[in-house]
Amino acid sequence: MRAECPECAAEITLPAGTLESEIIACPDCGAELEVVSLNPPTLALAPEVEEDWGE
């Protein structure tokens, strides 16, 4: 399966067994991407993990 990086438009080959919601890194720009759909293969920028200071 192939998908396009939403950050740099590079074509990314998704490994066999890739699941929805999985986080992968773009080999070209290094952006962290979330697999939002497998049919068709669609990637989105992964949400930033926010610090939890126990509040």
PDB file with SEQRES, HELIX, SHEET and CRYST1 records, atoms N, CA, C and O in Angstrom:
SEQRES   1 A   55  MET ARG ALA GLU CYS PRO GLU CYS ALA ALA GLU ILE THR          
SEQRES   2 A   55  LEU PRO ALA GLY THR LEU GLU SER GLU ILE ILE ALA CYS          
SEQRES   3 A   55  PRO ASP CYS GLY ALA GLU LEU GLU VAL VAL SER LEU ASN          
SEQRES   4 A   55  PRO PRO THR LEU ALA LEU ALA PRO GLU VAL GLU GLU ASP          
SEQRES   5 A   55  TRP GLY GLU                                                  
SHEET    1 AA1 2 ARG A   2  GLU A   4  0                                        
SHEET    2 AA1 2 GLU A  11  THR A  13 -1                                        
SHEET    1 AA2 3 ILE A  23  ALA A  25  0                                        
SHEET    2 AA2 3 GLU A  32  LEU A  38 -1                                        
SHEET    3 AA2 3 PRO A  41  LEU A  45 -1                                        
CRYST1    1.000    1.000    1.000  90.00  90.00  90.00 P 1           1          
ATOM      1  N   MET A   1       0.844  -1.187   0.000  1.00  0.00           N  
ATOM      2  CA  MET A   1       0.000   0.000   0.000  1.00  0.00           C  
ATOM      3  C   MET A   1       0.884   1.244   0.000  1.00  0.00           C  
ATOM      4  O   MET A   1       1.940   1.284   0.631  1.00  0.00           O  
ATOM      5  N   ARG A   2       0.426   2.233  -0.713  1.00  0.00           N  
ATOM      6  CA  ARG A   2       1.152   3.497  -0.765  1.00  0.00           C  
ATOM      7  C   ARG A   2       0.221   4.638  -0.357  1.00  0.00           C  
ATOM      8  O   ARG A   2      -0.975   4.625  -0.646  1.00  0.00           O  
ATOM      9  N   ALA A   3       0.803   5.617   0.318  1.00  0.00           N  
ATOM     10  CA  ALA A   3       0.054   6.804   0.725  1.00  0.00           C  
ATOM     11  C   ALA A   3       0.970   8.011   0.575  1.00  0.00           C  
ATOM     12  O   ALA A   3       2.185   7.866   0.437  1.00  0.00           O  
ATOM     13  N   GLU A   4       0.387   9.189   0.604  1.00  0.00           N  
ATOM     14  CA  GLU A   4       1.160  10.417   0.449  1.00  0.00           C  
ATOM     15  C   GLU A   4       1.312  11.125   1.790  1.00  0.00           C  
ATOM     16  O   GLU A   4       0.358  11.241   2.559  1.00  0.00           O  
ATOM     17  N   CYS A   5       2.525  11.595   2.057  1.00  0.00           N  
ATOM     18  CA  CYS A   5       2.784  12.354   3.281  1.00  0.00           C  
ATOM     19  C   CYS A   5       2.094  13.710   3.167  1.00  0.00           C  
ATOM     20  O   CYS A   5       2.327  14.428   2.194  1.00  0.00           O  
ATOM     21  N   PRO A   6       1.249  14.084   4.136  1.00  0.00           N  
ATOM     22  CA  PRO A   6       0.563  15.380   4.072  1.00  0.00           C  
ATOM     23  C   PRO A   6       1.510  16.554   4.331  1.00  0.00           C  
ATOM     24  O   PRO A   6       1.151  17.700   4.061  1.00  0.00           O  
ATOM     25  N   GLU A   7       2.701  16.291   4.843  1.00  0.00           N  
ATOM     26  CA  GLU A   7       3.663  17.345   5.159  1.00  0.00           C  
ATOM     27  C   GLU A   7       4.531  17.700   3.943  1.00  0.00           C  
ATOM     28  O   GLU A   7       4.689  18.876   3.613  1.00  0.00           O  
ATOM     29  N   CYS A   8       5.095  16.674   3.277  1.00  0.00           N  
ATOM     30  CA  CYS A   8       6.043  16.945   2.192  1.00  0.00           C  
ATOM     31  C   CYS A   8       5.632  16.336   0.853  1.00  0.00           C  
ATOM     32  O   CYS A   8       6.343  16.500  -0.139  1.00  0.00           O  
ATOM     33  N   ALA A   9       4.496  15.634   0.809  1.00  0.00           N  
ATOM     34  CA  ALA A   9       3.954  15.014  -0.408  1.00  0.00           C  
ATOM     35  C   ALA A   9       4.774  13.838  -0.923  1.00  0.00           C  
ATOM     36  O   ALA A   9       4.597  13.422  -2.068  1.00  0.00           O  
ATOM     37  N   ALA A  10       5.666  13.299  -0.102  1.00  0.00           N  
ATOM     38  CA  ALA A  10       6.432  12.118  -0.497  1.00  0.00           C  
ATOM     39  C   ALA A  10       5.508  10.904  -0.538  1.00  0.00           C  
ATOM     40  O   ALA A  10       4.547  10.825   0.227  1.00  0.00           O  
ATOM     41  N   GLU A  11       5.796   9.971  -1.421  1.00  0.00           N  
ATOM     42  CA  GLU A  11       5.023   8.738  -1.481  1.00  0.00           C  
ATOM     43  C   GLU A  11       5.632   7.759  -0.483  1.00  0.00           C  
ATOM     44  O   GLU A  11       6.832   7.489  -0.521  1.00  0.00           O  
ATOM     45  N   ILE A  12       4.802   7.235   0.402  1.00  0.00           N  
ATOM     46  CA  ILE A  12       5.257   6.341   1.468  1.00  0.00           C  
ATOM     47  C   ILE A  12       4.645   4.973   1.248  1.00  0.00           C  
ATOM     48  O   ILE A  12       3.441   4.848   1.026  1.00  0.00           O  
ATOM     49  N   THR A  13       5.479   3.948   1.312  1.00  0.00           N  
ATOM     50  CA  THR A  13       4.987   2.575   1.239  1.00  0.00           C  
ATOM     51  C   THR A  13       4.684   2.110   2.654  1.00  0.00           C  
ATOM     52  O   THR A  13       5.571   2.072   3.507  1.00  0.00           O  
ATOM     53  N   LEU A  14       3.431   1.758   2.898  1.00  0.00           N  
ATOM     54  CA  LEU A  14       3.033   1.288   4.229  1.00  0.00           C  
ATOM     55  C   LEU A  14       3.404  -0.190   4.359  1.00  0.00           C  
ATOM     56  O   LEU A  14       3.111  -0.980   3.461  1.00  0.00           O  
ATOM     57  N   PRO A  15       4.043  -0.569   5.466  1.00  0.00           N  
ATOM     58  CA  PRO A  15       4.418  -1.969   5.658  1.00  0.00           C  
ATOM     59  C   PRO A  15       3.189  -2.881   5.744  1.00  0.00           C  
ATOM     60  O   PRO A  15       2.110  -2.445   6.144  1.00  0.00           O  
ATOM     61  N   ALA A  16       3.366  -4.132   5.371  1.00  0.00           N  
ATOM     62  CA  ALA A  16       2.286  -5.118   5.504  1.00  0.00           C  
ATOM     63  C   ALA A  16       1.888  -5.191   6.970  1.00  0.00           C  
ATOM     64  O   ALA A  16       2.748  -5.161   7.850  1.00  0.00           O  
ATOM     65  N   GLY A  17       0.605  -5.286   7.234  1.00  0.00           N  
ATOM     66  CA  GLY A  17       0.134  -5.374   8.605  1.00  0.00           C  
ATOM     67  C   GLY A  17      -0.099  -4.033   9.267  1.00  0.00           C  
ATOM     68  O   GLY A  17      -0.391  -3.975  10.461  1.00  0.00           O  
ATOM     69  N   THR A  18       0.026  -2.952   8.511  1.00  0.00           N  
ATOM     70  CA  THR A  18      -0.229  -1.621   9.070  1.00  0.00           C  
ATOM     71  C   THR A  18      -1.696  -1.527   9.484  1.00  0.00           C  
ATOM     72  O   THR A  18      -2.582  -1.994   8.768  1.00  0.00           O  
ATOM     73  N   LEU A  19      -1.944  -0.926  10.633  1.00  0.00           N  
ATOM     74  CA  LEU A  19      -3.295  -0.793  11.165  1.00  0.00           C  
ATOM     75  C   LEU A  19      -3.722   0.668  11.201  1.00  0.00           C  
ATOM     76  O   LEU A  19      -2.883   1.566  11.260  1.00  0.00           O  
ATOM     77  N   GLU A  20      -5.039   0.902  11.165  1.00  0.00           N  
ATOM     78  CA  GLU A  20      -5.541   2.264  11.357  1.00  0.00           C  
ATOM     79  C   GLU A  20      -5.132   2.748  12.744  1.00  0.00           C  
ATOM     80  O   GLU A  20      -5.057   1.956  13.683  1.00  0.00           O  
ATOM     81  N   SER A  21      -4.873   4.029  12.872  1.00  0.00           N  
ATOM     82  CA  SER A  21      -4.442   4.703  14.102  1.00  0.00           C  
ATOM     83  C   SER A  21      -2.978   4.466  14.425  1.00  0.00           C  
ATOM     84  O   SER A  21      -2.482   4.989  15.423  1.00  0.00           O  
ATOM     85  N   GLU A  22      -2.266   3.686  13.603  1.00  0.00           N  
ATOM     86  CA  GLU A  22      -0.847   3.450  13.830  1.00  0.00           C  
ATOM     87  C   GLU A  22      -0.071   4.726  13.492  1.00  0.00           C  
ATOM     88  O   GLU A  22      -0.456   5.469  12.589  1.00  0.00           O  
ATOM     89  N   ILE A  23       1.012   4.976  14.212  1.00  0.00           N  
ATOM     90  CA  ILE A  23       1.856   6.136  13.968  1.00  0.00           C  
ATOM     91  C   ILE A  23       3.104   5.661  13.231  1.00  0.00           C  
ATOM     92  O   ILE A  23       3.782   4.731  13.666  1.00  0.00           O  
ATOM     93  N   ILE A  24       3.395   6.315  12.110  1.00  0.00           N  
ATOM     94  CA  ILE A  24       4.604   5.999  11.356  1.00  0.00           C  
ATOM     95  C   ILE A  24       5.346   7.307  11.097  1.00  0.00           C  
ATOM     96  O   ILE A  24       4.775   8.388  11.235  1.00  0.00           O  
ATOM     97  N   ALA A  25       6.618   7.204  10.722  1.00  0.00           N  
ATOM     98  CA  ALA A  25       7.413   8.390  10.412  1.00  0.00           C  
ATOM     99  C   ALA A  25       7.661   8.452   8.915  1.00  0.00           C  
ATOM    100  O   ALA A  25       7.911   7.430   8.275  1.00  0.00           O  
ATOM    101  N   CYS A  26       7.591   9.648   8.362  1.00  0.00           N  
ATOM    102  CA  CYS A  26       7.889   9.844   6.947  1.00  0.00           C  
ATOM    103  C   CYS A  26       9.397   9.706   6.765  1.00  0.00           C  
ATOM    104  O   CYS A  26      10.159  10.385   7.453  1.00  0.00           O  
ATOM    105  N   PRO A  27       9.844   8.840   5.851  1.00  0.00           N  
ATOM    106  CA  PRO A  27      11.281   8.670   5.652  1.00  0.00           C  
ATOM    107  C   PRO A  27      11.942   9.902   5.020  1.00  0.00           C  
ATOM    108  O   PRO A  27      13.159  10.059   5.122  1.00  0.00           O  
ATOM    109  N   ASP A  28      11.173  10.771   4.375  1.00  0.00           N  
ATOM    110  CA  ASP A  28      11.747  11.952   3.732  1.00  0.00           C  
ATOM    111  C   ASP A  28      11.880  13.139   4.686  1.00  0.00           C  
ATOM    112  O   ASP A  28      12.966  13.701   4.829  1.00  0.00           O  
ATOM    113  N   CYS A  29      10.774  13.523   5.341  1.00  0.00           N  
ATOM    114  CA  CYS A  29      10.803  14.726   6.182  1.00  0.00           C  
ATOM    115  C   CYS A  29      10.829  14.425   7.677  1.00  0.00           C  
ATOM    116  O   CYS A  29      11.080  15.321   8.484  1.00  0.00           O  
ATOM    117  N   GLY A  30      10.570  13.161   8.058  1.00  0.00           N  
ATOM    118  CA  GLY A  30      10.620  12.788   9.474  1.00  0.00           C  
ATOM    119  C   GLY A  30       9.358  13.104  10.254  1.00  0.00           C  
ATOM    120  O   GLY A  30       9.319  12.892  11.466  1.00  0.00           O  
ATOM    121  N   ALA A  31       8.323  13.608   9.590  1.00  0.00           N  
ATOM    122  CA  ALA A  31       7.074  13.940  10.281  1.00  0.00           C  
ATOM    123  C   ALA A  31       6.428  12.669  10.827  1.00  0.00           C  
ATOM    124  O   ALA A  31       6.455  11.620  10.183  1.00  0.00           O  
ATOM    125  N   GLU A  32       5.850  12.776  12.019  1.00  0.00           N  
ATOM    126  CA  GLU A  32       5.094  11.657  12.581  1.00  0.00           C  
ATOM    127  C   GLU A  32       3.694  11.697  11.993  1.00  0.00           C  
ATOM    128  O   GLU A  32       3.009  12.717  12.055  1.00  0.00           O  
ATOM    129  N   LEU A  33       3.275  10.562  11.417  1.00  0.00           N  
ATOM    130  CA  LEU A  33       2.001  10.493  10.710  1.00  0.00           C  
ATOM    131  C   LEU A  33       1.117   9.416  11.288  1.00  0.00           C  
ATOM    132  O   LEU A  33       1.596   8.363  11.708  1.00  0.00           O  
ATOM    133  N   GLU A  34      -0.169   9.679  11.310  1.00  0.00           N  
ATOM    134  CA  GLU A  34      -1.155   8.709  11.770  1.00  0.00           C  
ATOM    135  C   GLU A  34      -1.883   8.131  10.567  1.00  0.00           C  
ATOM    136  O   GLU A  34      -2.299   8.866   9.671  1.00  0.00           O  
ATOM    137  N   VAL A  35      -2.035   6.814  10.553  1.00  0.00           N  
ATOM    138  CA  VAL A  35      -2.795   6.157   9.507  1.00  0.00           C  
ATOM    139  C   VAL A  35      -4.271   6.341   9.852  1.00  0.00           C  
ATOM    140  O   VAL A  35      -4.772   5.732  10.797  1.00  0.00           O  
ATOM    141  N   VAL A  36      -4.966   7.185   9.083  1.00  0.00           N  
ATOM    142  CA  VAL A  36      -6.369   7.461   9.391  1.00  0.00           C  
ATOM    143  C   VAL A  36      -7.316   6.560   8.614  1.00  0.00           C  
ATOM    144  O   VAL A  36      -8.477   6.412   8.993  1.00  0.00           O  
ATOM    145  N   SER A  37      -6.832   5.954   7.525  1.00  0.00           N  
ATOM    146  CA  SER A  37      -7.660   5.050   6.742  1.00  0.00           C  
ATOM    147  C   SER A  37      -6.763   4.112   5.959  1.00  0.00           C  
ATOM    148  O   SER A  37      -5.672   4.490   5.531  1.00  0.00           O  
ATOM    149  N   LEU A  38      -7.228   2.890   5.775  1.00  0.00           N  
ATOM    150  CA  LEU A  38      -6.491   1.924   4.961  1.00  0.00           C  
ATOM    151  C   LEU A  38      -7.121   1.747   3.586  1.00  0.00           C  
ATOM    152  O   LEU A  38      -6.472   1.238   2.673  1.00  0.00           O  
ATOM    153  N   ASN A  39      -8.373   2.159   3.425  1.00  0.00           N  
ATOM    154  CA  ASN A  39      -9.049   1.988   2.158  1.00  0.00           C  
ATOM    155  C   ASN A  39      -9.819   3.249   1.808  1.00  0.00           C  
ATOM    156  O   ASN A  39     -10.983   3.346   2.198  1.00  0.00           O  
ATOM    157  N   PRO A  40      -9.263   4.213   1.109  1.00  0.00           N  
ATOM    158  CA  PRO A  40      -7.912   4.236   0.546  1.00  0.00           C  
ATOM    159  C   PRO A  40      -6.884   4.590   1.623  1.00  0.00           C  
ATOM    160  O   PRO A  40      -7.238   5.186   2.640  1.00  0.00           O  
ATOM    161  N   PRO A  41      -5.611   4.226   1.407  1.00  0.00           N  
ATOM    162  CA  PRO A  41      -4.569   4.562   2.383  1.00  0.00           C  
ATOM    163  C   PRO A  41      -4.450   6.080   2.534  1.00  0.00           C  
ATOM    164  O   PRO A  41      -4.150   6.787   1.572  1.00  0.00           O  
ATOM    165  N   THR A  42      -4.688   6.568   3.750  1.00  0.00           N  
ATOM    166  CA  THR A  42      -4.665   8.004   4.014  1.00  0.00           C  
ATOM    167  C   THR A  42      -3.876   8.273   5.283  1.00  0.00           C  
ATOM    168  O   THR A  42      -4.052   7.598   6.298  1.00  0.00           O  
ATOM    169  N   LEU A  43      -3.002   9.273   5.210  1.00  0.00           N  
ATOM    170  CA  LEU A  43      -2.188   9.660   6.358  1.00  0.00           C  
ATOM    171  C   LEU A  43      -2.523  11.089   6.758  1.00  0.00           C  
ATOM    172  O   LEU A  43      -2.908  11.908   5.923  1.00  0.00           O  
ATOM    173  N   ALA A  44      -2.370  11.381   8.057  1.00  0.00           N  
ATOM    174  CA  ALA A  44      -2.533  12.738   8.577  1.00  0.00           C  
ATOM    175  C   ALA A  44      -1.425  12.981   9.585  1.00  0.00           C  
ATOM    176  O   ALA A  44      -0.854  12.038  10.132  1.00  0.00           O  
ATOM    177  N   LEU A  45      -1.124  14.239   9.826  1.00  0.00           N  
ATOM    178  CA  LEU A  45      -0.122  14.539  10.846  1.00  0.00           C  
ATOM    179  C   LEU A  45      -0.605  14.009  12.187  1.00  0.00           C  
ATOM    180  O   LEU A  45      -1.754  14.219  12.576  1.00  0.00           O  
ATOM    181  N   ALA A  46       0.288  13.320  12.887  1.00  0.00           N  
ATOM    182  CA  ALA A  46      -0.080  12.744  14.185  1.00  0.00           C  
ATOM    183  C   ALA A  46      -0.307  13.880  15.182  1.00  0.00           C  
ATOM    184  O   ALA A  46       0.393  14.892  15.143  1.00  0.00           O  
ATOM    185  N   PRO A  47      -1.284  13.714  16.075  1.00  0.00           N  
ATOM    186  CA  PRO A  47      -1.514  14.758  17.080  1.00  0.00           C  
ATOM    187  C   PRO A  47      -0.310  14.879  18.004  1.00  0.00           C  
ATOM    188  O   PRO A  47       0.332  13.888  18.351  1.00  0.00           O  
ATOM    189  N   GLU A  48      -0.021  16.107  18.393  1.00  0.00           N  
ATOM    190  CA  GLU A  48       1.078  16.347  19.325  1.00  0.00           C  
ATOM    191  C   GLU A  48       0.705  15.790  20.695  1.00  0.00           C  
ATOM    192  O   GLU A  48      -0.422  15.959  21.161  1.00  0.00           O  
ATOM    193  N   VAL A  49       1.649  15.136  21.323  1.00  0.00           N  
ATOM    194  CA  VAL A  49       1.426  14.632  22.674  1.00  0.00           C  
ATOM    195  C   VAL A  49       1.692  15.779  23.628  1.00  0.00           C  
ATOM    196  O   VAL A  49       2.786  16.344  23.652  1.00  0.00           O  
ATOM    197  N   GLU A  50       0.675  16.119  24.419  1.00  0.00           N  
ATOM    198  CA  GLU A  50       0.818  17.237  25.340  1.00  0.00           C  
ATOM    199  C   GLU A  50       1.303  16.740  26.691  1.00  0.00           C  
ATOM    200  O   GLU A  50       0.989  15.628  27.113  1.00  0.00           O  
ATOM    201  N   GLU A  51       2.070  17.583  27.355  1.00  0.00           N  
ATOM    202  CA  GLU A  51       2.555  17.247  28.695  1.00  0.00           C  
ATOM    203  C   GLU A  51       1.387  17.214  29.668  1.00  0.00           C  
ATOM    204  O   GLU A  51       0.499  18.064  29.613  1.00  0.00           O  
ATOM    205  N   ASP A  52       1.392  16.240  30.551  1.00  0.00           N  
ATOM    206  CA  ASP A  52       0.382  16.158  31.608  1.00  0.00           C  
ATOM    207  C   ASP A  52       1.118  16.350  32.926  1.00  0.00           C  
ATOM    208  O   ASP A  52       1.828  15.460  33.395  1.00  0.00           O  
ATOM    209  N   TRP A  53       0.938  17.508  33.505  1.00  0.00           N  
ATOM    210  CA  TRP A  53       1.649  17.832  34.732  1.00  0.00           C  
ATOM    211  C   TRP A  53       0.852  17.469  35.980  1.00  0.00           C  
ATOM    212  O   TRP A  53       1.098  18.010  37.058  1.00  0.00           O  
ATOM    213  N   GLY A  54      -0.099  16.557  35.834  1.00  0.00           N  
ATOM    214  CA  GLY A  54      -0.864  16.099  36.983  1.00  0.00           C  
ATOM    215  C   GLY A  54      -1.930  17.082  37.414  1.00  0.00           C  
ATOM    216  O   GLY A  54      -2.388  17.036  38.555  1.00  0.00           O  
ATOM    217  N   GLU A  55      -2.325  17.950  36.540  1.00  0.00           N  
ATOM    218  CA  GLU A  55      -3.333  18.954  36.896  1.00  0.00           C  
ATOM    219  C   GLU A  55      -4.718  18.401  36.731  1.00  0.00           C  
ATOM    220  O   GLU A  55      -5.697  19.102  36.984  1.00  0.00           O  
TER     221      GLU A  55                                                      
END                                                                             
